[in-house]
Amino acid sequence: MSWFFNKIKWQQQNDVISIDTEKVESLSPFTWEQEDIPEIFSEISSGNEQLTLKSTHVGADRVSYEVCWFDSVYWLHFECYSQSIWFEALDSTAMKNINPLYDYLTGNA
């Protein structure tokens, strides 16, 4: 699955950084399941050493990782049914740093 993140494009809107794998034509017909999430998270974090895991929350169709990036805390959500992955700012500091995080994830930093 290491090719996964070579094909996605992060998108930013307000306090959210996301991808929607259903809408990314280069990923079709690839889908991922809940058991793939640790590997996907590993790919994200291994390429982004400043991103650290704080906690994990598992629901019926969503897994959320609470992650730190410098002094900011975000949720990194993986929703299986919609095949969506997104970062959500958890506080005003994270909201202020969402643009630098986006630049970091996309290699524009």
All heavy atoms as an XYZ file, in Angstrom:
908
protein
N       0.810     -1.195      0.000
C       0.000      0.000      0.000
C       0.859      1.267      0.000
O       0.338      2.361      0.044
C      -0.907     -0.011      1.222
C      -1.978      1.019      1.144
S      -3.100      1.116      2.527
C      -3.546     -0.548      2.814
N       2.170      1.143     -0.084
C       3.026      2.323     -0.003
C       2.795      3.303     -1.154
O       3.135      4.473     -1.044
C       4.495      1.924      0.053
O       4.837      1.230     -1.105
N       2.229      2.854     -2.243
C       1.921      3.747     -3.367
C       0.761      4.691     -3.053
O       0.575      5.693     -3.709
C       1.570      2.930     -4.611
C       0.423      2.002     -4.375
C       0.489      0.716     -3.952
C      -0.963      2.295     -4.523
N      -0.768      0.196     -3.820
C      -1.680      1.148     -4.171
C      -1.665      3.419     -4.925
C      -3.065      1.088     -4.194
C      -3.047      3.354     -4.950
C      -3.729      2.205     -4.589
N       0.001      4.389     -2.027
C      -1.211      5.130     -1.688
C      -0.951      6.633     -1.577
O      -1.615      7.441     -2.194
C      -1.787      4.577     -0.389
C      -3.067      5.221      0.053
C      -4.274      4.862     -0.521
C      -3.079      6.161      1.052
C      -5.462      5.438     -0.112
C      -4.253      6.748      1.472
C      -5.449      6.383      0.882
N       0.040      7.011     -0.778
C       0.260      8.430     -0.528
C       1.028      9.128     -1.632
O       1.117     10.340     -1.637
C       0.894      8.648      0.841
C      -0.130      8.494      1.903
C      -0.272      7.308      2.580
C      -1.029      9.513      2.164
C      -1.268      7.143      3.511
C      -2.037      9.351      3.103
C      -2.147      8.170      3.778
N       1.557      8.385     -2.589
C       2.155      9.020     -3.759
C       1.089      9.520     -4.714
O       1.368     10.319     -5.588
C       3.082      8.046     -4.483
C       4.272      7.697     -3.646
O       4.751      8.498     -2.856
N       4.762      6.481     -3.802
N      -0.148      9.032     -4.583
C      -1.213      9.373     -5.521
C      -2.244     10.342     -4.962
O      -3.055     10.854     -5.707
C      -1.924      8.101     -5.976
C      -1.021      7.196     -6.762
C      -1.798      6.058     -7.345
C      -0.860      5.192     -8.142
N      -1.339      4.917     -9.454
N      -2.260     10.574     -3.671
C      -3.285     11.447     -3.116
C      -2.842     12.896     -3.135
O      -1.655     13.196     -3.226
C      -3.674     11.061     -1.679
C      -2.492     11.252     -0.739
C      -4.242      9.674     -1.614
C      -2.913     11.563      0.654
N      -3.803     13.768     -3.033
C      -3.541     15.188     -2.884
C      -4.322     15.682     -1.675
O      -5.525     15.493     -1.594
C      -3.962     15.944     -4.135
C      -3.111     15.582     -5.317
C      -3.458     16.415     -6.520
C      -2.576     15.968     -7.659
N      -2.754     16.726     -8.847
N      -3.608     16.258     -0.736
C      -4.263     16.850      0.419
C      -5.005     18.096     -0.026
O      -4.552     18.823     -0.900
C      -3.233     17.213      1.490
C      -2.543     16.038      2.086
C      -1.278     15.598      1.797
C      -3.052     15.149      3.076
N      -0.985     14.491      2.552
C      -2.055     14.190      3.352
C      -4.253     15.064      3.763
C      -2.224     13.170      4.282
C      -4.422     14.046      4.690
C      -3.413     13.112      4.937
N      -6.152     18.350      0.596
C      -6.949     19.547      0.334
C      -7.190     20.243      1.658
O      -7.355     19.581      2.681
C      -8.291     19.165     -0.292
C      -8.161     18.405     -1.580
C      -9.496     17.818     -2.036
O     -10.501     17.930     -1.358
N      -9.481     17.194     -3.190
N      -7.229     21.555      1.648
C      -7.470     22.297      2.879
C      -8.684     23.179      2.732
O      -8.852     23.859      1.731
C      -6.261     23.159      3.234
C      -6.480     23.926      4.513
C      -5.315     24.814      4.844
O      -4.332     24.884      4.129
N      -5.446     25.519      5.938
N      -9.551     23.136      3.758
C     -10.699     24.032      3.853
C     -10.875     24.408      5.311
O     -11.162     23.543      6.141
C     -11.968     23.367      3.338
C     -11.958     23.124      1.846
C     -13.293     22.567      1.384
O     -13.859     21.697      2.028
N     -13.774     23.076      0.275
N     -10.685     25.668      5.614
C     -10.849     26.199      6.965
C     -10.023     25.409      7.967
O      -8.813     25.397      7.885
C     -12.322     26.268      7.352
C     -13.097     27.155      6.400
O     -12.595     28.186      5.974
N     -14.295     26.749      6.049
N     -10.668     24.718      8.928
C      -9.933     24.021      9.981
C      -9.743     22.541      9.680
O      -9.459     21.764     10.576
C     -10.619     24.205     11.333
C     -12.003     23.581     11.382
O     -12.599     23.383     10.304
O     -12.493     23.296     12.486
N      -9.882     22.136      8.412
C      -9.786     20.720      8.043
C      -8.826     20.540      6.871
O      -8.856     21.315      5.914
C     -11.182     20.158      7.664
C     -11.087     18.734      7.168
C     -12.126     20.245      8.853
N      -7.973     19.512      6.965
C      -7.136     19.083      5.854
C      -7.611     17.687      5.510
O      -7.676     16.819      6.377
C      -5.651     19.045      6.238
C      -5.156     20.429      6.634
C      -4.813     18.476      5.086
C      -3.766     20.433      7.227
N      -7.961     17.438      4.248
C      -8.585     16.153      3.934
C      -8.184     15.618      2.573
O      -7.638     16.321      1.744
C     -10.108     16.298      3.976
O     -10.536     17.154      2.935
N      -8.504     14.335      2.384
C      -8.574     13.715      1.070
C      -9.850     12.892      1.077
O     -10.335     12.488      2.123
C      -7.374     12.797      0.739
C      -7.320     11.617      1.710
C      -6.091     13.552      0.686
C      -6.415     10.511      1.275
N     -10.415     12.677     -0.056
C     -11.570     11.795     -0.186
C     -11.213     10.801     -1.268
O     -11.208     11.135     -2.442
C     -12.832     12.576     -0.541
C     -14.063     11.701     -0.533
O     -13.931     10.465     -0.682
O     -15.155     12.248     -0.376
N     -10.887      9.592     -0.888
C     -10.375      8.609     -1.838
C     -11.396      8.240     -2.893
O     -11.022      7.789     -3.963
C      -9.884      7.343     -1.118
O     -10.927      6.832     -0.301
C      -8.679      7.644     -0.275
N     -12.688      8.440     -2.636
C     -13.695      8.160     -3.663
C     -13.629      9.181     -4.796
O     -13.994      8.893     -5.913
C     -15.105      8.174     -3.065
C     -15.398      6.949     -2.235
C     -16.854      6.918     -1.808
O     -17.440      7.983     -1.564
O     -17.389      5.809     -1.731
N     -13.163     10.387     -4.483
C     -13.147     11.450     -5.474
C     -11.791     11.600     -6.163
O     -11.644     12.418     -7.036
C     -13.542     12.765     -4.816
C     -14.989     12.738     -4.352
C     -15.374     14.005     -3.679
C     -16.809     13.898     -3.191
N     -17.176     14.938     -2.281
N     -10.809     10.825     -5.742
C      -9.490     10.877     -6.355
C      -9.424      9.775     -7.394
O      -9.321      8.599     -7.069
C      -8.371     10.724     -5.303
C      -7.004     10.741     -5.965
C      -8.476     11.820     -4.255
N      -9.531     10.168     -8.659
C      -9.644      9.208     -9.745
C      -8.484      8.220     -9.796
O      -8.663      7.052    -10.099
C      -9.733      9.960    -11.068
C     -10.428      9.196    -12.154
C     -10.669     10.085    -13.361
O     -11.472     11.034    -13.236
O     -10.049      9.817    -14.390
N      -7.282      8.662     -9.459
C      -6.117      7.782     -9.539
C      -6.162      6.661     -8.499
O      -5.431      5.691     -8.614
C      -4.830      8.582     -9.375
O      -4.776      9.174     -8.097
N      -7.019      6.773     -7.479
C      -7.121      5.731     -6.462
C      -8.195      4.701     -6.779
O      -8.235      3.646     -6.173
C      -7.409      6.338     -5.086
C      -6.283      7.163     -4.497
C      -6.728      7.752     -3.173
C      -5.028      6.364     -4.324
N      -9.082      5.004     -7.716
C     -10.137      4.045     -8.062
C      -9.516      2.871     -8.776
O      -8.638      3.035     -9.595
C     -11.183      4.712     -8.959
O     -11.770      5.785     -8.260
N      -9.899      1.663     -8.536
C     -10.943      1.217     -7.630
C     -10.426      0.848     -6.236
O     -11.041      0.074     -5.531
C     -11.473     -0.024     -8.330
C     -10.249     -0.630     -8.941
C      -9.387      0.555     -9.331
N      -9.278      1.403     -5.812
C      -8.711      1.081     -4.511
C      -9.640      1.505     -3.388
O     -10.136      2.630     -3.380
C      -7.356      1.767     -4.337
C      -6.756      1.541     -2.983
C      -6.176      0.326     -2.681
C      -6.800      2.510     -2.021
C      -5.628      0.106     -1.427
C      -6.256      2.302     -0.765
C      -5.664      1.091     -0.477
N      -9.898      0.609     -2.480
C     -10.604      0.947     -1.243
C      -9.796      0.377     -0.092
O      -9.013     -0.550     -0.268
C     -12.038      0.381     -1.202
O     -11.980     -1.037     -1.334
C     -12.897      0.982     -2.302
N      -9.995      0.909      1.070
C      -9.296      0.419      2.246
C     -10.334      0.071      3.305
O     -11.449      0.571      3.294
C      -8.279      1.443      2.752
C      -8.793      2.834      2.864
C      -8.763      3.794      1.890
C      -9.430      3.439      3.997
N      -9.342      4.951      2.352
C      -9.754      4.762      3.640
C      -9.747      2.995      5.271
C     -10.382      5.638      4.517
C     -10.373      3.858      6.142
C     -10.683      5.176      5.764
N      -9.935     -0.822      4.171
C     -10.805     -1.308      5.251
C     -10.244     -0.829      6.589
O      -9.120     -0.338      6.667
C     -10.868     -2.839      5.216
C     -11.318     -3.421      3.893
C     -12.746     -3.060      3.521
O     -13.570     -2.855      4.438
O     -13.027     -2.964      2.313
N     -11.005     -1.028      7.643
C     -10.582     -0.592      8.966
C      -9.257     -1.222      9.377
O      -8.421     -0.573      9.992
C     -11.673     -0.896     10.007
C     -11.439     -0.181     11.316
C     -12.683     -0.095     12.169
O     -13.767     -0.473     11.758
N     -12.541      0.420     13.369
N      -9.025     -2.467      8.988
C      -7.763     -3.119      9.353
C      -6.559     -2.543      8.604
O      -5.413     -2.775      8.982
C      -7.839     -4.643      9.160
C      -8.183     -5.090      7.767
C      -9.677     -5.282      7.532
O     -10.500     -4.944      8.395
O     -10.007     -5.770      6.442
N      -6.786     -1.745      7.550
C      -5.705     -1.089      6.814
C      -5.263      0.220      7.464
O      -4.198      0.754      7.135
C      -6.140     -0.779      5.374
C      -6.459     -2.017      4.572
O      -5.750     -3.030      4.714
O      -7.441     -1.972      3.793
N      -6.053      0.750      8.366
C      -5.797      2.072      8.937
C      -4.443      2.163      9.642
O      -3.717      3.142      9.419
C      -6.959      2.511      9.846
C      -8.203      2.736      8.978
C      -6.604      3.767     10.639
C      -9.477      2.989      9.749
N      -4.033      1.191     10.464
C      -2.700      1.327     11.079
C      -1.572      1.456     10.045
O      -0.637      2.248     10.238
C      -2.552      0.049     11.902
C      -3.956     -0.337     12.227
C      -4.752      0.030     10.993
N      -1.677      0.749      8.937
C      -0.650      0.847      7.897
C      -0.696      2.213      7.215
O       0.345      2.816      6.939
C      -0.824     -0.263      6.861
C       0.260     -0.268      5.809
C       0.096     -1.390      4.803
O      -0.742     -2.289      5.000
O       0.820     -1.349      3.804
N      -1.893      2.713      6.953
C      -2.023      4.039      6.345
C      -1.466      5.099      7.293
O      -0.710      5.985      6.887
C      -3.491      4.342      5.974
C      -3.984      3.370      4.895
C      -3.635      5.789      5.488
C      -5.478      3.442      4.635
N      -1.814      5.001      8.581
C      -1.280      5.957      9.556
C       0.239      5.863      9.628
O       0.932      6.886      9.705
C      -1.882      5.739     10.943
C      -1.281      6.673     11.955
C      -1.634      8.007     11.970
C      -0.338      6.229     12.856
C      -1.063      8.891     12.878
C       0.240      7.090     13.770
C      -0.118      8.429     13.780
N       0.759      4.661      9.565
C       2.204      4.475      9.593
C       2.872      5.178      8.420
O       3.929      5.786      8.563
C       2.530      2.979      9.582
O       3.914      2.784      9.535
N       2.248      5.104      7.249
C       2.791      5.800      6.075
C       2.782      7.311      6.278
O       3.737      7.992      5.920
C       2.002      5.446      4.823
C       2.324      4.074      4.302
C       1.761      3.855      2.910
O       1.808      4.791      2.087
O       1.280      2.760      2.667
N       1.700      7.823      6.840
C       1.620      9.268      7.087
C       2.691      9.689      8.085
O       3.433     10.637      7.856
C       0.224      9.675      7.604
C      -0.827      9.470      6.529
C       0.223     11.128      8.071
C      -2.247      9.666      7.021
N       2.781      8.982      9.193
C       3.694      9.399     10.259
C       5.158      9.125      9.924
O       6.036      9.873     10.354
C       3.309      8.753     11.587
O       3.380      7.353     11.492
N       5.450      8.080      9.144
C       6.853      7.795      8.830
C       7.444      8.847      7.903
O       8.617      9.136      7.953
C       7.011      6.405      8.226
O       6.459      6.354      6.929
N       6.625      9.442      7.079
C       7.113     10.492      6.199
C       7.071     11.862      6.841
O       7.558     12.836      6.277
N       6.485     11.943      8.009
C       6.302     13.218      8.701
C       6.687     13.047     10.165
O       5.830     12.884     11.028
C       4.849     13.683      8.562
C       4.458     13.867      7.115
O       5.025     14.688      6.421
N       3.510     13.079      6.649
N       7.985     13.083     10.426
C       8.520     12.766     11.750
C       8.022     13.684     12.861
O       8.037     13.300     14.026
C      10.052     12.767     11.713
C      10.658     11.651     10.891
C      10.603     11.912      9.382
O      10.517     13.094      8.959
O      10.608     10.929      8.631
N       7.581     14.881     12.520
C       7.098     15.812     13.542
C       5.685     15.493     14.016
O       5.198     16.104     14.955
C       7.142     17.245     13.012
C       8.511     17.689     12.569
C       9.530     17.637     13.693
O       9.209     17.899     14.852
N      10.749     17.298     13.365
N       5.033     14.531     13.371
C       3.666     14.144     13.711
C       3.731     12.968     14.683
O       4.271     11.916     14.349
C       2.953     13.731     12.425
C       1.447     13.681     12.401
C       0.846     15.042     12.682
C       1.004     13.201     11.031
N       3.203     13.144     15.896
C       3.281     12.084     16.894
C       1.893     11.674     17.378
O       1.001     12.508     17.505
C       4.132     12.509     18.105
O       3.570     13.694     18.675
C       5.571     12.770     17.693
N       1.744     10.401     17.668
C       0.479      9.833     18.127
C       0.314     10.070     19.616
O       1.195      9.772     20.412
C       0.450      8.335     17.822
C      -0.781      7.572     18.261
C      -2.022      8.094     17.555
C      -0.592      6.084     17.989
N      -0.858     10.590     19.989
C      -1.185     10.833     21.391
C      -2.162      9.776     21.905
O      -1.994      9.249     22.988
C      -1.777     12.232     21.521
C      -1.894     12.755     22.897
C      -2.282     14.224     22.876
C      -2.459     14.728     24.283
N      -2.928     16.096     24.307
N      -3.204      9.445     21.108
C      -4.175      8.419     21.508
C      -4.930      7.933     20.278
O      -4.898      8.561     19.225
C      -5.155      8.952     22.552
O      -5.952      9.987     22.009
N      -5.620      6.796     20.445
C      -6.408      6.188     19.373
C      -7.810      5.926     19.883
O      -7.994      5.452     21.001
C      -5.777      4.850     18.922
O      -4.431      5.085     18.534
C      -6.543      4.239     17.773
N      -8.804      6.242     19.052
C     -10.202      6.012     19.399
C     -10.848      5.246     18.247
O     -10.825      5.707     17.104
C     -10.926      7.341     19.629
C     -10.263      8.167     20.689
N     -10.628      8.114     21.997
C      -9.222      9.035     20.626
C      -9.855      8.923     22.706
N      -8.993      9.488     21.894
N     -11.419      4.078     18.550
C     -11.995      3.209     17.524
C     -13.502      3.164     17.687
O     -14.013      2.887     18.771
C     -11.414      1.781     17.616
C     -12.020      0.876     16.566
C      -9.893      1.816     17.479
N     -14.216      3.454     16.586
C     -15.664      3.362     16.561
C     -16.098      2.324     15.543
O     -15.276      1.586     15.002
N     -17.376      2.269     15.270
C     -17.925      1.265     14.355
C     -17.400      1.428     12.932
O     -17.023      0.454     12.292
C     -19.443      1.332     14.355
N     -17.378      2.635     12.422
C     -16.910      2.855     11.051
C     -15.837      3.935     10.966
O     -15.445      4.336      9.888
C     -18.066      3.217     10.127
C     -18.617      4.605     10.393
O     -18.555      5.045     11.559
O     -19.103      5.242      9.454
N     -15.345      4.405     12.109
C     -14.337      5.456     12.127
C     -13.272      5.151     13.156
O     -13.570      4.724     14.263
C     -14.972      6.801     12.458
C     -13.968      7.941     12.426
C     -14.555      9.258     12.850
N     -15.561      9.703     11.893
C     -16.270     10.802     12.043
N     -16.097     11.574     13.099
N     -17.160     11.147     11.145
N     -12.035      5.388     12.769
C     -10.911      5.343     13.696
C     -10.330      6.746     13.709
O     -10.109      7.356     12.663
C      -9.848      4.317     13.259
C      -8.629      4.377     14.171
C     -10.433      2.917     13.225
N     -10.101      7.265     14.909
C      -9.549      8.609     15.048
C      -8.275      8.545     15.872
O      -8.242      7.914     16.930
C     -10.549      9.534     15.729
O     -11.724      9.646     14.955
N      -7.251      9.165     15.346
C      -5.982      9.285     16.053
C      -5.854     10.720     16.530
O      -6.022     11.658     15.743
C      -4.801      8.972     15.135
C      -4.669      7.531     14.726
C      -5.048      7.111     13.461
C      -4.157      6.592     15.603
C      -4.916      5.793     13.073
C      -4.015      5.268     15.224
C      -4.392      4.876     13.962
O      -4.263      3.569     13.586
N      -5.570     10.891     17.799
C      -5.259     12.210     18.318
C      -3.756     12.375     18.121
O      -2.967     11.592     18.650
C      -5.640     12.316     19.796
C      -5.500     13.693     20.355
C      -5.944     13.754     21.811
O      -6.180     12.707     22.438
O      -6.044     14.881     22.315
N      -3.363     13.357     17.321
C      -1.954     13.523     16.973
C      -1.481     14.919     17.331
O      -2.263     15.882     17.350
C      -1.693     13.251     15.471
C      -1.991     11.805     15.123
C      -2.497     14.180     14.583
N      -0.198     15.009     17.629
C       0.436     16.293     17.923
C       1.368     16.646     16.785
O       2.061     15.784     16.230
C       1.241     16.212     19.211
S       0.238     15.912     20.665
N       1.363     17.881     16.445
C       2.322     18.435     15.497
C       2.832     19.716     16.118
O       2.097     20.695     16.252
C       1.662     18.683     14.145
C       2.629     19.124     13.104
C       3.610     18.370     12.512
C       2.740     20.419     12.541
N       4.309     19.132     11.617
C       3.793     20.394     11.607
C       2.054     21.608     12.725
C       4.179     21.499     10.873
C       2.428     22.718     11.992
C       3.477     22.647     11.077
N       4.088     19.667     16.592
C       4.679     20.727     17.390
C       3.771     21.012     18.578
O       3.489     20.129     19.363
C       4.976     21.967     16.541
C       6.092     21.720     15.555
C       5.818     21.563     14.207
C       7.405     21.621     15.979
C       6.840     21.322     13.297
C       8.429     21.371     15.084
C       8.146     21.223     13.743
N       3.232     22.221     18.723
C       2.407     22.543     19.898
C       0.910     22.480     19.602
O       0.104     23.003     20.356
C       2.787     23.918     20.448
C       2.559     25.036     19.443
O       2.393     24.743     18.236
O       2.559     26.213     19.855
N       0.533     21.808     18.514
C      -0.876     21.732     18.111
C      -1.379     20.296     18.176
O      -0.635     19.358     17.913
C      -1.035     22.244     16.675
O      -0.591     23.573     16.584
N      -2.664     20.157     18.500
C      -3.289     18.838     18.593
C      -4.426     18.763     17.573
O      -5.233     19.678     17.454
C      -3.827     18.567     20.012
C      -4.434     17.175     20.104
C      -2.721     18.731     21.050
N      -4.464     17.632     16.854
C      -5.449     17.402     15.803
C      -6.048     16.018     15.955
O      -5.431     15.123     16.507
C      -4.797     17.473     14.404
C      -4.136     18.781     14.117
C      -2.808     18.996     14.460
C      -4.844     19.811     13.514
C      -2.197     20.214     14.205
C      -4.235     21.032     13.251
C      -2.908     21.225     13.602
O      -2.313     22.418     13.355
N      -7.243     15.850     15.422
C      -7.781     14.522     15.169
C      -7.386     14.168     13.742
O      -7.519     15.004     12.843
C      -9.298     14.490     15.245
C      -9.890     14.448     16.609
C     -10.720     15.383     17.154
C      -9.743     13.418     17.580
N     -11.081     15.005     18.418
C     -10.493     13.798     18.706
C      -9.032     12.223     17.624
C     -10.564     13.026     19.860
C      -9.104     11.458     18.768
C      -9.858     11.844     19.860
N      -6.929     12.956     13.538
C      -6.748     12.417     12.195
C      -7.780     11.313     12.080
O      -7.659     10.257     12.696
C      -5.333     11.880     11.995
C      -5.051     11.170     10.673
C      -5.441     12.035      9.475
C      -3.597     10.737     10.599
N      -8.855     11.583     11.343
C      -9.987     10.665     11.218
C      -9.849      9.796      9.967
O      -9.452     10.289      8.911
C     -11.314     11.437     11.100
C     -11.630     12.307     12.261
N     -12.002     11.811     13.490
C     -11.652     13.658     12.375
C     -12.245     12.822     14.314
N     -12.029     13.944     13.656
N     -10.228      8.541     10.115
C     -10.330      7.595      9.003
C     -11.749      7.039      9.038
O     -12.113      6.352      9.997
C      -9.348      6.431      9.165
C      -7.909      6.844      9.148
C      -7.273      7.277     10.305
C      -7.176      6.778      7.980
C      -5.936      7.635     10.297
C      -5.841      7.134      7.951
C      -5.225      7.566      9.117
N     -12.566      7.358      8.048
C     -13.943      6.876      8.011
C     -14.070      5.886      6.860
O     -13.921      6.243      5.686
C     -14.908      8.034      7.837
C     -16.344      7.598      8.001
C     -17.262      8.786      8.040
O     -17.453      9.359      9.140
O     -17.785      9.140      6.968
N     -14.363      4.648      7.221
C     -14.366      3.560      6.241
C     -15.501      3.659      5.232
O     -15.281      3.461      4.038
C     -14.427      2.218      6.953
S     -13.002      1.927      8.016
N     -16.708      3.942      5.675
C     -17.847      3.944      4.754
C     -17.720      4.995      3.662
O     -18.024      4.752      2.509
C     -19.165      4.123      5.502
C     -19.526      2.932      6.358
C     -19.896      3.103      7.674
C     -19.465      1.638      5.853
C     -20.212      2.008      8.475
C     -19.776      0.540      6.640
C     -20.153      0.738      7.944
O     -20.458     -0.347      8.718
N     -17.246      6.168      4.016
C     -17.093      7.223      3.014
C     -15.707      7.226      2.373
O     -15.459      8.010      1.467
C     -17.354      8.595      3.643
O     -16.341      8.906      4.578
N     -14.815      6.342      2.887
C     -13.438      6.282      2.396
C     -12.753      7.643      2.514
O     -12.048      8.092      1.619
C     -13.401      5.790      0.944
C     -13.848      4.351      0.768
C     -12.771      3.373      1.248
O     -11.780      3.159      0.592
N     -12.988      2.778      2.408
N     -12.978      8.304      3.651
C     -12.447      9.646      3.872
C     -11.376      9.647      4.946
O     -11.447      8.894      5.914
C     -13.574     10.594      4.304
O     -14.544     10.690      3.300
N     -10.409     10.525      4.757
C      -9.334     10.729      5.724
C      -9.187     12.231      5.882
O      -9.081     12.953      4.884
C      -8.005     10.132      5.221
C      -8.160      8.635      4.923
C      -6.885     10.376      6.237
C      -6.973      8.025      4.198
N      -9.169     12.720      7.129
C      -9.012     14.155      7.324
C      -8.439     14.487      8.689
O      -8.607     13.766      9.648
C     -10.317     14.897      7.089
C     -11.385     14.741      8.128
C     -11.667     15.600      9.149
C     -12.331     13.663      8.260
N     -12.720     15.141      9.887
C     -13.142     13.952      9.364
C     -12.554     12.488      7.554
C     -14.164     13.096      9.783
C     -13.570     11.636      7.967
C     -14.364     11.944      9.062
N      -7.718     15.604      8.714
C      -7.212     16.204      9.946
C      -8.197     17.271     10.373
O      -8.656     18.065      9.553
C      -5.866     16.910      9.708
C      -4.673     16.005      9.651
C      -4.290     15.444      8.449
C      -3.927     15.742     10.782
C      -3.172     14.633      8.375
C      -2.816     14.931     10.720
C      -2.432     14.372      9.515
N      -8.477     17.312     11.674
C      -9.379     18.320     12.234
C      -8.661     19.034     13.375
O      -8.137     18.383     14.289
C     -10.640     17.636     12.753
C     -11.594     18.532     13.452
C     -12.756     17.769     14.084
O     -12.776     16.530     14.077
O     -13.652     18.451     14.599
N      -8.630     20.358     13.337
C      -8.014     21.152     14.401
C      -8.853     21.043     15.667
O     -10.073     21.139     15.614
C      -7.895     22.605     13.962
N      -8.192     20.830     16.809
C      -8.917     20.637     18.067
C      -9.006     21.879     18.944
O      -9.826     21.924     19.857
C      -8.280     19.510     18.880
C      -8.498     18.115     18.325
C      -7.846     17.070     19.227
C      -9.976     17.817     18.190
N      -8.170     22.851     18.702
C      -8.220     24.061     19.524
C      -7.721     25.250     18.713
O      -7.384     25.112     17.542
C      -7.412     23.872     20.815
C      -5.947     23.538     20.571
O      -5.410     23.881     19.488
O      -5.319     22.944     21.460
N      -7.686     26.412     19.340
C      -7.308     27.623     18.612
C      -5.854     27.583     18.139
O      -5.537     28.104     17.068
C      -7.562     28.859     19.468
O      -6.815     28.799     20.657
N      -4.979     26.948     18.903
C      -3.576     26.824     18.475
C      -3.481     25.962     17.227
O      -2.783     26.310     16.268
C      -2.709     26.226     19.600
O      -2.805     27.060     20.749
C      -1.256     26.114     19.174
N      -4.194     24.839     17.230
C      -4.190     23.967     16.054
C      -4.813     24.674     14.857
O      -4.322     24.543     13.731
C      -4.937     22.673     16.360
N      -5.868     25.426     15.090
C      -6.516     26.171     14.006
C      -5.532     27.173     13.404
O      -5.433     27.306     12.186
C      -7.752     26.887     14.539
C      -8.450     27.690     13.500
S      -9.254     26.615     12.354
C     -10.822     27.399     12.304
N      -4.775     27.839     14.262
C      -3.787     28.815     13.798
C      -2.683     28.131     12.976
O      -2.131     28.727     12.054
C      -3.177     29.542     15.005
C      -2.161     30.601     14.670
C      -1.607     31.227     15.921
C      -0.641     30.237     16.524
N       0.110     30.669     17.664
N      -2.376     26.879     13.305
C      -1.291     26.155     12.642
C      -1.752     25.210     11.538
O      -0.954     24.413     11.044
C      -0.478     25.381     13.681
C       0.312     26.304     14.562
O       0.853     27.293     14.098
N       0.369     25.999     15.849
N      -3.014     25.284     11.139
C      -3.511     24.375     10.103
C      -2.838     24.651      8.755
O      -2.523     23.718      8.017
C      -5.059     24.407     10.000
C      -5.578     23.182      9.260
C      -5.560     25.675      9.359
C      -5.750     21.973     10.110
N      -2.569     25.922      8.435
C      -1.882     26.221      7.178
C      -0.456     25.676      7.167
O      -0.056     25.043      6.191
C      -1.889     27.722      6.887
C      -3.269     28.230      6.534
O      -4.111     27.487      6.044
N      -3.503     29.501      6.797
N       0.334     25.890      8.231
C       1.673     25.286      8.246
C       1.641     23.753      8.215
O       2.504     23.138      7.595
C       2.292     25.802      9.545
C       1.566     27.062      9.838
C       0.159     26.836      9.334
N       0.655     23.135      8.871
C       0.531     21.671      8.798
C       0.254     21.226      7.372
O       0.849     20.272      6.883
C      -0.545     21.147      9.748
C      -0.826     19.633      9.671
C       0.425     18.813     10.001
C      -1.980     19.252     10.590
N      -0.634     21.918      6.700
C      -0.928     21.605      5.306
C       0.344     21.713      4.463
O       0.651     20.822      3.661
C      -2.009     22.538      4.774
C      -2.302     22.346      3.306
C      -3.089     21.276      2.883
C      -1.787     23.203      2.358
C      -3.346     21.083      1.538
C      -2.048     23.022      1.021
C      -2.831     21.953      0.609
O      -3.078     21.760     -0.725
N       1.100     22.787      4.645
C       2.348     22.950      3.908
C       3.328     21.826      4.231
O       4.013     21.314      3.346
C       2.986     24.306      4.228
C       2.207     25.475      3.647
O       1.405     25.248      2.697
O       2.403     26.598      4.134
N       3.366     21.415      5.486
C       4.244     20.317      5.906
C       3.843     19.012      5.229
O       4.681     18.294      4.696
C       4.178     20.187      7.432
C       5.019     19.091      8.010
C       6.408     19.198      8.039
C       4.424     17.962      8.555
C       7.183     18.189      8.580
C       5.203     16.955      9.101
C       6.577     17.063      9.112
O       7.337     16.059      9.662
N       2.550     18.697      5.229
C       2.071     17.446      4.627
C       2.276     17.411      3.116
O       2.523     16.356      2.544
C       0.576     17.245      4.924
C       0.213     16.960      6.369
C      -1.294     17.072      6.564
C       0.721     15.588      6.794
N       2.172     18.558      2.476
C       2.282     18.605      1.019
C       3.699     18.886      0.539
O       3.946     18.950     -0.657
C       1.331     19.668      0.435
O       1.656     20.944      1.000
C      -0.122     19.324      0.719
N       4.631     19.053      1.483
C       6.023     19.294      1.113
C       6.310     20.718      0.708
O       7.347     21.002      0.120
N       5.407     21.630      1.051
C       5.608     23.046      0.703
C       6.278     23.827      1.809
O       6.426     25.033      1.709
C       4.253     23.710      0.385
C       3.643     23.124     -0.872
O       4.339     22.740     -1.785
N       2.317     23.059     -0.897
N       6.637     23.136      2.900
C       7.229     23.843      4.051
C       8.711     24.089      3.849
O       9.383     23.400      3.169
C       7.017     23.036      5.320
